[in-house]
């Protein structure tokens, strides 16, 4: 926990993770990157910056991963599950007026999660 908070003091760290997720050198980097972003998003105080200050923006990339990952991906069976977990972490304060979980994440992710997860 302390490591995540320390690394996120540097505003470029979450953006670097998102950039690498967008253009991974190898496909086996994708799952650990999603897990690292999820660990950041587990800290409610870090979610607003994660949703509004990363370059490139996280939510369109997360939507793309959730949309394009087969539910039974033989190469990476946990990818969709971990991406859905990251999405859930981004929705931590959905419903709170003016919070990025409501204004950025909820509009983009909830309909897609309902579609993918069969709700």
N, C-alpha and C positions, 0 to 999 in steps of 0.2 A: 504494500500500500504506500509506504513512504517513498519507494522508488518511483512509482507512477506520479505521485505528487511532485517529486523533485524534477523529473523529466518534463513534466507539463508546465513548469515555471518558464521554460523556454518555449515561446509561442510557436516556434518553427517545428517543434517535435511532432505534434499531431499532424501538421501539414505534410511533413516528410513521410509519415506513415501512409497517409492517404495518397500521396504522389507515387510511392512505391507500390501500393495496392493497385493503383490505376495502370502502372507500367511495370509489373514484376519482371525481374530478370529470369526467374524460373517459376513455374506453376506451383511448386511446393512452398513458395513464400506466402501464398494467398491466405491459407488458413491461419498461420501464426500472426499475420498482419491483422486479420479480422479479430483474432483473440486479443491482440494488444490494444486495438481500438475499443473493444468491448471492456477491457480492464479500465481504460480511461473513462468510458461512459458509465461505469459502475459508480463513479464518484459524481453525485448529482451536481456538485459545484463546478465540475468541469464540462458538463454537457452543453451549456449555452455556447461556450467558445468552440467546442467540437462541431456544433451545428452551424455556427455562423462565421467562424474565422479561419477555417481550413481552406487552403488553396492547393488543389481544386476542392470544390465543395464535396463533403462526404455523402450527403443524402442522394444525389443523382447516381453516384457510383454504387452506393448500397442498393438502390432500386434496381440498377442494372444487374448486379450480382444475384439479387433475389429473383429477378425475372428470368435470367438466362441459365441459372444453375438447375440441372435436372434434379428431380426429387430423389432419384436413385443414382447419383453420380458415382460410377464405379472407381474413378480415379481419386475421388475425395468425398467419401460418404458423409462426412461431418460438416462439409462446407455450408450447405443450406441451413442446417441446424444452428451453426455458429453465426451465420449472417442474420438469422431470425432473432437470435439472442442479442446481437448488437443492435438490431432495430428496436427490440423491446427496451434495451437500456436507453436508447435515444428518446424513447417515449415516456421517460420517467415522470415528467411533470406535464404530460399532455392534459389539457383541460384548464391549466392555469393561464389566465388571461395574459397575453403578451409574452409568454415564455416561448423560446424557440422550439420546445417539445410540441407546443400547440401550433405555432405559426409556421414552422418549417417542417418538422418531422411528421406530425400527425396527418396532415393533408396528403403528404407524399407516400407514407408508409402503411397506414392503417388499411386502406382499400386493397393494397397489394398483399399485405399479410393475410387479410381475410380470404382473398382469392386463392393464394398459395396454400394456406393452411386449412382451407375448407370450412370457413365460418359462415 
